[in-house]
Amino acid sequence: MKAAVYEKFQGPISIQNITDPIPKKDGVVVKVNATGLCRSDWHGWMGHDTDIVLPHVPGHELAGTIVEIGKKVKDFRIGDRVTVPFVCGCGNCPECQSGNQQVCDHQSQPGFTHFGSFAEYVALDYADTNLVKLPDEIDDATAATLGCRFITSFRAVVDQGKVRENNLVAIYGCGGVGLSAIMIAKALGAQVIAIDINNENLVLAKNMGADFIINAKMKDIVDRVKSHSNGGVHISIDALGSQETCFNSISSLRKRGKHIQVGLMTGDHIHPNVPMDQVIANELEIIGSHGMPLADYDTIFDLISGKKIDLSLLIERTVKLEDVHQELLNMDAYSNSGMVIIDQS
């Protein structure tokens, strides 16, 4: 099969012909119809993820069609259109048994722990635990937006943040995760303040419903957030992952507010400074959010079918598999407004 492969971190990504995957007894092989380009793929290519063994095929936000199936798979058939959360569970550990596959003790992640979806085909294990059948009304490119950024935002906003109508929510970073969080928070009836350094992203955030937008290149970002929220927000989400956005997100909260850390903290940002004096004095909560359990997909599909959320708004453009190398090179410049999807259908 054709796949995008890198043989060293930060090295060139070339299109190669490699061996087709074979499904395990409990797994499937999926023909990839569309797959998203995510900043997590950039982190992996940079060498920030210790699970990756070289040479490697990245890619984890996918939608496709099952073409081969293991003999122990019960719930799926060849020809089913499916997607998969980027954190896959084993189905047997205590976390999976409690319905929290997103923190599985033996989790796997396509594009990280094994070859991913920047290829014609991808193998996925524990199919009955991890695969999600796609409704006919959701096309492949739109479904690929779910795989990481949207579902991560959904859990952060709905399950971890417990955003409610009329809550004031600040979202730091308006890439794919942040824009998804804006759409979800607005669908729940919240008021949203969007913060980013890119004016094009802020325009998109406004178009997706943000009530206020703030360019993070300006001074006194926290004061501006507090001004728009009468002293602080109920929930603040760091959708980027940096020392500055983490600190500012926590500092933007009103008393007893919640900070949700979604953006990955890597490199020099892995152990950020935290305004612990504010956390103690104001009884703030700091909550992590990582992926999403399968049970939440039905709620997402209901929001889409009810037209409360239009995922197509998240897609900036589609590209070919051959464009992956240049697209990853550009990712650290934060030049994209919305999601880039590799459309292979």
N, C-alpha and C positions, 0 to 999 in steps of 0.2 A: 504494500500500500504506500501511498504518498504521505509524507509527514514532515513537519517542521522540526528540525533537530539542532540542538546545540551541544557541542562536545567539551566546552569549557565555559565557566561562568564569565559573563560579560563578553563572550566571544561571538563570532558570527553564527547566525541561525540560517541553515541551508535546508532546501527542500530535497529530501532523500527518499529513495524507495527502501522500505524496511519490511520485515516479516509481518504478515497479518496477525493480529491477536487471536488467541484461542480462548473460549470461555471456560472458566472453572465449572465444577459440577453445580455450584450454587449461583453462577454468574451468567452474564450475557455479553455478546458483542453488539455494539450499536454503530450503525452507519451515521456519521456526524453530518447533519444537515446545516447546522449553524452553531457557532461558538463565539463567545465574547472575549474581547481583549481586556484584561483586568490589571489593575496595578499590582495585584498579588502575583500575576505572571511575571511582572517586572521584578518584584522582590526575589522571586525564585531565580530568574536569570542573573540577577546581580550576585547571587550566592548567599542571600540572607536566610534561606530555608535549609536547615541541616538534614532534612529528609531526602533531598534530591541526590540521586546517584547518576553520574555522567556515564555515557551520553544520555540525553534526556529529551523527551517530547512534552512541552508544556500544554496548558489549556485545561480549564475546569468548568467553564460556564457553557453548557451544551444542551442541544436539543437534537434528537435524531430518531432513527427507526431501528428496532431490534432485527438483526439479521441472523444471529446464531444464539442458541440457548442451551444452558446446561441441564442435565437430566433431573436435577433436584429442584429446579425452579417451578413453582406452582402457580403464581399469580399473573404471569406474563406469557405472551405468545409472540412468535415471529410476526413482524408487521406492525406491532404496537408502536405508536409514537410516544416517546418518553423524554423526561428530563430527570435530573438527579441533583440533590444538594451537594455543595462542594465538600462538605464533611460527611463521609459515609460511615455508617456504623456496622458493627459486627453482628448485631442482633441478639447477642447472648450475654453480654456483660451487664452488671447492675444498672448502668446508666441507660443502655438501650432498652432494657426490660422496663425501666420507668418511663420510657417514651422520650428520652433525651439523647437521641443519636448524635446530636451536634457536639456532645462532649464524651463520646464513646471512649472507653478505656483502650480500645484497639483500633481506633479510627484510621481510615484511609482517605486519601484525597487525590482524585485524578489530576494529573499535571504536577504532582508533588511526590507522593509516595510511590507512584507508578506512572507509566506513560499516560498522557492526557489527550485532549480533544483537538489539538492542532494537527489533525490527521484525518484520513478518510474514515478510519474505524477506531473505536476505543473499547477496551474490555472493562466491565464493571462487575465487581464482586458483590455477593450477598444481595442479589437482585430483589428478592421479596422484601427485604428490609429497607432498601434505598431508592428504588425506582418509583417514579410518579408518572402515571398515564396523563397525557396532555389532552385537554378538550379540543374538539375539532375546530372551534372558533379561534384558537390561539395558534398563529403561524409559527414557523420554526425560529425565525429571527427574533420575534417578540418573546418566545419562550426562552431563548438563550439569555435574555436579560434577567431572568429569574435566578439563574444558577448560583450566583454568589452575592452580588451587590444588592439586588432587590430583597432577596430573602433575609440577608443579614440585617438590612435596614428594618424589615418587617418585625423581626424578633426584637431588635433594639427599641423600636417605637412602641410596639403593641405589648409584648410580653415582659420585657425588662423595664422599659420606661413607664408602661401602663398609662400612656397618654390618653387623656379624656377631652371631651368637648370643653372649649374655652380655656384649656391649658395654654400657657405661654411656653413656647419651645424655641430654643436656639440651636441652630445646626451649623457647626464649624466645618467648612469644606463642602463645596458643591460639585464634586465629581459624581460618579455613578451612585455611590452610597448615599451621599448627601442629597442629591436630587430625588432619589427614591424615598428617602426619609421625609422630604418635604411633601411629596405626593401622598404618602401614607398618613402623616400627621394632619394634613388638610382634610383628607377623607374622613378622619375621626373628629373633625370640627375644631382642631386646635388653631391658635394663632402662631405663625412661624416667623422667626427672624433668621435670615440666611446670611452667612459670612463667608467670603472668599476673596482671593487676591485677583481673580480673573473677572473682568467686567462682563465678558460674554457669558460666563457661567452664572453671574448674578442676574443678567437679563433672562436667562433660561429659568433660573430659580423663581423670578417674579412671574414669568409666564405659567409656571407650574403651581402658582398660588401663594408664594411667600408674601407675607404682609409687609415686611420690611427687609431691605437688603443693605448690607454694610460691606464696603471694600476694606479688607483687612490690612491694606497698605496705609490706611489712615491711622492717626494716633488715637489713643484712648478708646480702644475697641470695647473693652468691658464696660466703660462708662456709657458708651453709646447703646450697648445692649440693655443696660439697666434703665436708661432713659426711655427706651421703647417699651419696656416691660414693667414700669412703675416699681423699680427697685430690684428686679431680678426675675429670671424665668423659673418655671416649675421644673422643667427638664431641659438639660443641655446635652447635645450629642457631639462628640468629637468624631467626625466622619473621615478625617484625614489621617491623623496619627503623627503628632510631633510634640516636642516639648512645649512649644508656644500655644498650639491649639488646645492641648490637654489642660494646661494651666489656666488659660482664658476661659475655657468651658466651665471649669469648676468655679472660677471666680465670678461667673455670670449668674450664678444661682441665687435665688431668694432663700430665706431660711427653710430648712427641711426639704430643699430641692434635691434632684437626682442628676448626677453626671453619668452618662453612658459612654463607655469607651469602646468604639467600634473600629476606628482606624488602627491598623497595625503599627506597633512601636518597634522599630528596628534600628540597628546601628547605634549612633550616639543618642538616639531617643528612647532606647529600650527601658531605661529607668528614669522617668521624668521627675522633675521637681513638682511637688504637690503642695498647695497652700493648706497644710494640715491645720493651721490655726483656724482657718475659716471652716474647715470640715468639722472640727470639734465644737467651736462656738455656735455654729448655725445648724448643727445636727444634719449635715449633708450626707448623702449617700453616693458612693462611687461603685458603679456596677459595670462589669464586663459583659460583652455580648459576642457570641461566636457561632455563626451559622444559624440554622433553624431546624427544628424537628419536622418530620413529615406531616404530622397532624395539622400543621398550619396551612398546608397547601390548599385545602378545601376552602378556607376563608379567603385566601388570595384569589382563587378562581371565582368565588362569589363576588368579590369586589370588581374584578375585571368584567364578568358577565353583566353585573349591575351598572357598568359604565361609571363607577365611582373613581376608577383608576384607568388611565390609558397608557399602557407600557410603551406604545410606539413613540411617545413623546421623548422617551429616554434615548432613543437611537439617533445618534448624530449622522452616521453613515455606515455603509457596509464596504468591506474590502475583500481581497482574495488571500488565500493562504500564503501566496508568494510575498505578500506585503508585510508579513509578521515582523521580520527583523527591523525594518524601518519604523514600524509602529511602536515596538518596544523601546527603541532608541528615543523616540519622541515623548514617551510616557512620563519621564521625570521632569519634563518642561511644563507639565500641566496645561498643555495647549488644546486638549480636546474639550469640547462643550457637549457633554453627553457621552453615550457609549458607542464604541466601535465594535461592529459585529463582523466576523468572518462568515460570509454567506456562501455555503457550498452546495446549496440545493439546485 
